[in-house]
């Protein structure tokens, strides 16, 4: 009889531990990447000096789209500034090397953009309720198609862009919420 109480007690303890798990359960439902030059998606860079002052340059970018689903019974993220769900791409060695060879720097490292005239951006859903899906985009500008002193980075040739796009999923997608990593996905499994 005493063994049964011990077994039942152990079972209840293990059940309560798994039920109290604080780790959210996120699923990467879809992942896409494309090279785009679209003012509606990326905006534009206003020319502030010279003969073309007031005109705009539209950058070309590596544009990622992700769909995430919260498969847990808990809400993930918060509406507090900089504490909600955030995504970042952590390149593996091959992608980092390809980026440095083609663009001249690691586009996935924000500080490397200084003085390039271009940048990066994202749009996201900061909170996912239970069973809710959210759309996320990350983009990394690769240059502009015409010379300008304000934006010294010219977009690479189509051949080089194709190489960058080919290796664009040689990375991990890192998901954070409340400044803690909560999920990590190997994007090689979503090779375009």
C-alpha positions in Angstrom: 0.0 0.0 0.0 2.8 2.3 0.9 4.4 1.8 -2.6 1.1 2.9 -4.2 1.1 6.2 -2.3 4.7 6.7 -3.3 4.0 6.0 -7.0 0.8 8.2 -7.0 2.7 11.0 -5.2 5.6 10.9 -7.7 3.1 10.9 -10.6 1.3 14.0 -9.2 4.6 15.8 -8.6 5.8 15.2 -12.2 2.4 16.2 -13.5 2.4 19.5 -11.6 6.0 20.3 -12.8 5.1 19.8 -16.4 1.9 21.9 -16.0 3.8 24.7 -14.4 6.4 25.0 -17.1 7.0 28.6 -17.8 8.5 28.1 -21.2 6.1 29.1 -24.0 5.6 26.9 -27.0 6.0 28.7 -30.3 5.9 27.1 -33.7 7.4 28.5 -36.9 4.6 27.9 -39.3 6.1 29.6 -42.4 9.3 31.3 -43.5 9.9 33.1 -46.8 12.7 35.3 -48.1 13.0 37.5 -51.2 15.1 40.3 -52.7 12.8 43.3 -53.0 12.9 46.9 -54.1 9.5 48.3 -53.0 8.8 51.6 -51.5 5.6 50.3 -49.9 7.6 47.6 -48.0 10.9 49.5 -47.3 10.2 53.2 -47.5 12.7 55.4 -49.3 15.7 57.5 -48.5 15.3 61.2 -49.1 18.1 63.0 -50.9 19.0 66.1 -48.8 21.7 67.7 -50.9 23.0 68.2 -54.4 21.1 68.6 -57.7 18.6 65.9 -56.8 17.7 67.3 -53.4 14.1 66.4 -52.5 14.1 63.3 -54.6 14.0 59.7 -53.2 16.2 56.6 -53.5 14.5 53.3 -53.0 16.8 50.7 -51.5 17.0 47.0 -52.4 16.7 44.6 -49.4 16.8 41.0 -48.3 13.2 40.7 -47.0 12.2 37.9 -44.7 8.6 37.0 -43.7 7.8 34.6 -40.9 4.5 33.3 -39.4 4.7 32.2 -35.8 2.0 30.4 -33.8 1.6 30.2 -30.0 0.8 26.6 -29.4 0.7 26.9 -25.6 -2.2 27.8 -23.4 -0.3 30.9 -22.1 0.0 34.4 -23.7 3.5 35.0 -24.9 5.1 38.5 -24.9 3.9 41.9 -23.5 3.0 45.2 -24.8 5.7 47.0 -22.8 8.2 48.8 -25.0 11.1 46.5 -26.0 9.8 43.5 -23.9 7.4 42.0 -26.4 8.1 39.2 -28.9 11.2 40.1 -31.0 12.9 38.1 -33.8 16.5 38.3 -34.9 18.5 36.3 -37.5 21.7 34.8 -36.3 23.7 33.8 -39.4 25.8 30.7 -39.5 29.3 30.9 -40.8 28.5 30.5 -44.5 25.8 33.2 -44.6 28.0 35.5 -42.5 30.9 35.0 -45.0 28.6 35.4 -48.0 27.2 38.6 -46.6 30.7 40.0 -45.9 31.9 39.1 -49.4 29.0 40.5 -51.3 27.9 43.5 -49.3 31.2 44.3 -47.5 29.9 43.7 -44.0 27.7 41.3 -41.9 24.2 42.7 -42.6 22.9 40.8 -39.6 25.1 42.9 -37.2 23.4 46.3 -36.7 26.6 48.2 -35.8 28.1 47.3 -39.2 25.6 49.5 -41.0 27.1 52.7 -39.7 28.1 55.1 -42.6 26.6 52.7 -45.2 23.6 55.1 -45.9 21.2 52.2 -45.6 19.8 50.2 -42.7 17.5 47.4 -41.6 14.0 47.1 -40.1 11.2 44.9 -38.8 7.5 44.7 -38.2 6.1 42.4 -35.6 3.3 41.4 -33.3 4.6 41.9 -29.7 2.0 39.6 -28.0 0.6 36.2 -29.1 -2.4 34.8 -27.2 -2.9 31.0 -27.0 -3.4 29.5 -30.5 -2.9 32.8 -32.2 -0.7 33.3 -35.2 1.4 36.4 -35.9 3.2 37.8 -38.9 6.8 39.1 -38.7 9.1 40.7 -41.2 12.8 41.5 -41.0 14.6 43.2 -43.8 18.2 44.2 -44.4 19.0 46.9 -47.0 21.7 46.0 -49.5 22.2 49.3 -51.2 20.7 51.6 -53.9 20.9 51.3 -57.6 22.3 54.8 -58.4 25.3 56.6 -57.1 24.7 59.2 -54.4 27.1 60.7 -51.8 24.4 60.3 -49.1 24.2 56.5 -49.8 27.6 55.2 -50.7 26.5 51.5 -50.8 25.5 50.4 -54.3 23.3 47.3 -54.7 25.4 44.3 -55.9 24.8 42.6 -59.3 21.9 40.3 -59.7 24.3 37.3 -59.8 25.6 38.3 -56.3 22.1 38.9 -55.0 21.1 35.4 -56.1 24.0 34.0 -54.2 23.0 35.9 -51.1 19.4 34.8 -51.4 20.5 31.2 -51.9 22.3 31.1 -48.5 19.8 33.4 -46.7 18.3 30.6 -44.6 21.8 29.4 -43.4 20.9 30.9 -40.0 19.0 30.6 -36.8 15.8 32.5 -36.1 16.0 33.6 -32.5 12.8 34.6 -30.7 12.9 36.6 -27.5 10.2 37.9 -25.1 10.7 40.0 -22.0 14.4 40.1 -23.0 14.9 36.3 -22.7 15.4 33.8 -25.6 12.3 31.7 -25.7 12.7 29.8 -29.0 15.4 29.1 -31.7 14.6 27.7 -35.2 17.1 26.4 -37.7 16.1 28.1 -40.9 18.0 25.6 -43.1 14.9 23.4 -42.7 12.9 26.1 -44.6 15.4 26.4 -47.5 13.7 28.2 -50.4 
